[in-house]
């Protein structure tokens, strides 16, 4: 079980983890550990915030956001940017949308969407830090990574080849369902409203994916993670 966890850490973070040879089975099973990776990230943010207690909330929020981005290598922000460009430039055409997502260049829409998401995260983090709601800060990365196995269990993967197709093919679906339910219940104990926000964003984003491209890709999965994290942070800051 250690190897799939290391695979998940290598894929989702830039934390110093020993290189490990992985099989397709290990890659698929690594999704079972995504919520745990989210918890590790959340605990890192909470600890840093606690260590900086006494500093201005805005300063702490800026440090947490920078740490969050660098610890994940901006992996999912990249997916969000590609999806934003594709949704606008795709002109409701499935194949054009998929083609634009593969273009490595970022258009103005992608930049605007990423900036808006980062501003929303910063503002929500500042509010949560100000009221010392570190449990909610730690919960957002958990929920963001919990929706990924749920997405792959419930939604067709529409782009052949690549790591996404390996994840979709080798993810143990029954085990993933148990993991998602367990992680969701644990997160709900921290904040019911954050759990509700995650569920709402998941349903709306998944519906948009099905309408436009008939399923999900690695980019749209990354976009969903970013939207869920943002939505849950905002929901937590308002409660």
C-alpha positions in Angstrom: 0.0 0.0 0.0 3.0 2.3 0.4 3.8 2.5 -3.3 0.4 3.9 -4.4 0.7 6.5 -1.6 4.1 7.5 -2.9 2.8 7.7 -6.4 0.0 10.0 -5.2 2.4 12.2 -3.4 4.7 12.4 -6.5 1.9 13.2 -8.8 -0.1 15.7 -6.7 2.7 17.5 -4.9 6.3 18.8 -5.1 7.1 17.4 -1.7 10.4 15.6 -1.5 9.4 12.0 -2.0 11.8 9.1 -3.0 11.4 8.1 -6.6 9.4 4.9 -7.0 8.8 2.6 -10.0 5.1 2.2 -10.5 2.9 -0.1 -12.4 -0.4 0.9 -14.0 -2.1 -0.9 -11.1 -0.2 1.3 -8.6 -1.1 4.4 -10.6 -4.8 3.5 -10.5 -4.7 2.6 -6.8 -2.9 5.9 -6.0 -6.3 7.7 -6.3 -7.4 6.0 -3.2 -4.9 8.1 -1.3 -5.8 11.5 -2.9 -7.8 12.6 0.2 -4.9 11.6 2.4 -2.5 13.8 0.3 -5.1 16.6 0.7 -5.0 16.1 4.4 -1.2 16.3 4.5 -1.3 19.5 2.5 -4.0 20.9 4.7 -2.1 20.1 7.9 1.0 21.8 6.4 -1.1 24.9 5.8 -2.6 24.8 9.3 0.8 24.4 10.9 2.4 27.3 9.0 -0.6 29.4 9.9 -0.3 28.5 13.6 3.4 29.3 13.5 2.7 32.7 12.1 0.0 33.6 14.6 0.3 37.2 15.5 1.1 38.4 12.0 -1.5 40.2 10.0 -4.1 37.9 8.5 -3.4 39.2 5.0 0.3 38.3 5.3 -0.5 34.8 6.6 -3.0 34.3 3.8 -0.5 35.4 1.2 2.1 33.0 2.6 -0.4 30.1 2.7 -1.5 30.7 -0.8 2.0 30.8 -2.1 2.9 27.7 -0.2 -0.2 26.0 -1.5 0.6 26.8 -5.1 4.3 25.8 -4.9 3.6 22.6 -2.9 1.3 21.4 -5.7 3.4 22.7 -8.6 0.4 24.7 -9.8 -0.6 21.4 -11.4 -4.4 21.9 -11.2 -4.2 25.6 -11.9 -2.8 24.6 -15.3 -5.8 22.3 -15.8 -8.1 25.2 -14.9 -6.4 27.5 -17.3 -6.6 25.0 -20.2 -10.2 24.3 -19.4 -11.1 28.0 -19.3 -9.5 28.6 -22.7 -11.2 25.5 -24.1 -14.7 26.3 -22.8 -14.7 29.8 -24.3 -12.7 29.1 -27.5 -14.4 25.8 -28.1 -17.6 27.5 -29.2 -19.8 24.7 -27.8 -18.0 22.2 -30.2 -16.7 19.1 -28.5 -13.7 18.3 -30.7 -12.6 22.0 -30.8 -12.9 22.1 -27.0 -10.7 19.0 -26.6 -8.2 20.3 -29.2 -7.8 23.7 -27.4 -7.2 21.9 -24.1 -4.1 20.3 -25.6 -2.7 23.7 -26.7 0.1 24.6 -24.2 -0.4 28.3 -24.7 -2.6 30.4 -22.3 -5.0 32.9 -23.7 -6.4 35.9 -21.8 -9.4 34.0 -20.6 -7.2 31.5 -18.8 -5.2 34.2 -17.2 -8.3 36.0 -15.9 -9.8 32.9 -14.5 -6.7 31.8 -12.7 -6.3 35.3 -11.2 -9.9 35.4 -10.1 -9.6 32.0 -8.4 -6.4 33.0 -6.6 -7.9 36.3 -5.4 -11.0 34.4 -4.1 -8.7 31.9 -2.3 -6.6 34.6 -0.8 -9.7 36.5 0.4 -11.2 33.4 1.9 -8.0 32.3 3.6 -7.6 35.8 5.1 -11.1 35.6 6.6 -10.5 32.0 7.9 -7.1 33.0 9.4 -8.7 36.1 11.0 -11.1 33.9 12.9 -8.5 31.2 13.6 -10.5 28.6 11.6 -7.5 26.4 10.8 -9.6 23.2 10.6 -11.5 24.7 7.7 -8.2 25.7 6.1 -7.0 22.1 6.3 -10.4 20.8 5.1 -10.4 22.5 1.7 -7.5 20.5 0.2 -9.1 17.3 1.4 -12.4 18.0 -0.3 -10.6 19.1 -3.5 -8.8 15.8 -3.8 -11.8 13.7 -2.6 -13.8 14.8 -5.6 -11.2 13.4 -8.1 -11.8 9.7 -7.4 -15.5 10.4 -7.3 -15.3 12.1 -10.7 -13.4 9.2 -12.2 -15.8 6.6 -10.7 -18.9 8.4 -12.1 -17.7 10.0 -15.3 -16.3 8.6 -18.6 -12.7 9.5 -19.3 -12.8 10.8 -22.9 -9.1 11.3 -23.9 -7.3 8.1 -24.7 -3.7 7.7 -23.7 -1.8 9.4 -20.9 -1.9 9.0 -17.1 -5.5 10.0 -16.9 -6.6 7.0 -18.9 -4.5 4.7 -16.7 -6.1 6.2 -13.6 -9.6 5.7 -15.0 -8.9 2.1 -16.1 -7.1 0.9 -13.0 -9.0 2.8 -10.2 -10.6 0.2 -7.9 -14.2 1.5 -8.0 -15.6 -0.1 -4.9 -12.7 0.9 -2.7 -12.8 4.4 -4.2 -16.5 4.7 -3.2 -15.7 3.8 0.3 -12.8 6.2 0.5 -14.9 9.1 -0.9 -17.7 8.4 1.5 -15.3 8.2 4.5 -13.4 11.4 3.5 -16.6 13.3 2.9 -18.1 12.3 6.3 -14.8 13.3 8.0 -14.8 16.7 6.2 -18.4 17.2 7.0 -17.6 17.0 10.7 -15.3 20.0 10.2 -17.8 22.0 8.3 -21.1 20.9 6.9 -21.3 24.0 4.7 -17.9 23.3 3.1 -19.1 19.7 2.3 -22.3 21.1 0.8 -20.3 23.6 -1.3 -18.0 20.8 -2.6 -21.1 18.7 -3.6 -22.7 21.6 -5.4 -19.6 22.5 -7.3 -19.0 18.9 -8.2 -22.6 18.4 -9.6 -22.5 21.6 -11.6 -19.0 21.1 -13.0 -19.6 17.5 -13.9 -22.8 18.4 -15.7 -20.9 21.1 -17.7 -18.3 18.5 -18.7 -20.9 16.0 -19.8 -22.7 18.6 -21.9 -19.6 19.8 -23.6 -17.3 16.9 -24.0 -19.3 13.9 -22.8 -17.0 13.2 -19.8 -13.8 14.3 -18.2 -10.1 14.8 -19.0 -7.1 15.4 -16.9 -7.5 19.2 -17.4 -11.1 19.3 -16.5 -10.4 17.2 -13.4 -7.8 19.7 -12.4 -10.2 22.5 -13.0 -12.8 20.8 -10.8 -10.3 20.4 -8.0 -9.5 24.2 -8.1 -13.2 25.1 -8.2 -14.0 22.8 -5.3 -11.2 24.2 -3.2 -12.2 27.7 -3.9 -15.9 27.0 -3.3 -15.3 25.3 0.0 -12.9 28.0 1.3 -15.5 30.7 0.4 -18.3 28.7 2.1 -16.1 28.2 5.2 -15.3 31.9 5.4 -19.0 32.8 5.3 -20.0 30.5 8.1 
